[in-house]
Amino acid sequence: MPYYWITGSFDAGSRGPWTHELNIAPSSVYALANLNSYGQGGDYSSAVVGFLDYTTGSPDGVFTHTWPWVAPAINDQNVIQITLVWTCIGDSVQASGCFTVFLNLD
């Protein structure tokens, strides 16, 4: 079962980063994040779309998995929460992103 989240347009003039918590029943998950559009008007600008962290739950306990960067994909079992994140950095940037999460692939 796929789940889609489209960020809509976001830009460097707005206050980011933006996040969204996706709470799900324990599921096997394969998730991808990507930029749909990107426009830059200044130097040294960028946009990022990805996963900040995710949480798994099992009889052994609840564990939060984080990275020192924003991850572009997740592939794990017993996922119960995913934090989506998107932001722009720099002068004149406008972008949009998309998250696709496939659930219960077993």
C-alpha angles and dihedrals in degrees: 000000000000126000120198129198120183115194097208118218117328130177144191092253092065124077111263165193096087123197138188127194115219111199115193140167111266103290144159105254138199110179134178132190126197144164113252096189138004131186125178129192101172140043124268095023131138145166127218131199121177151098119304095190144322136213129222126198129198138143086278092062143270118299130186116211116205135172132208086241138032107280120223095208145021128205114174147119131251094019112173103169136024126188113212118200136186133172147153126230125197140022119316109004130147122180145153130208143195135212122201118190120185113202133200098010093163 
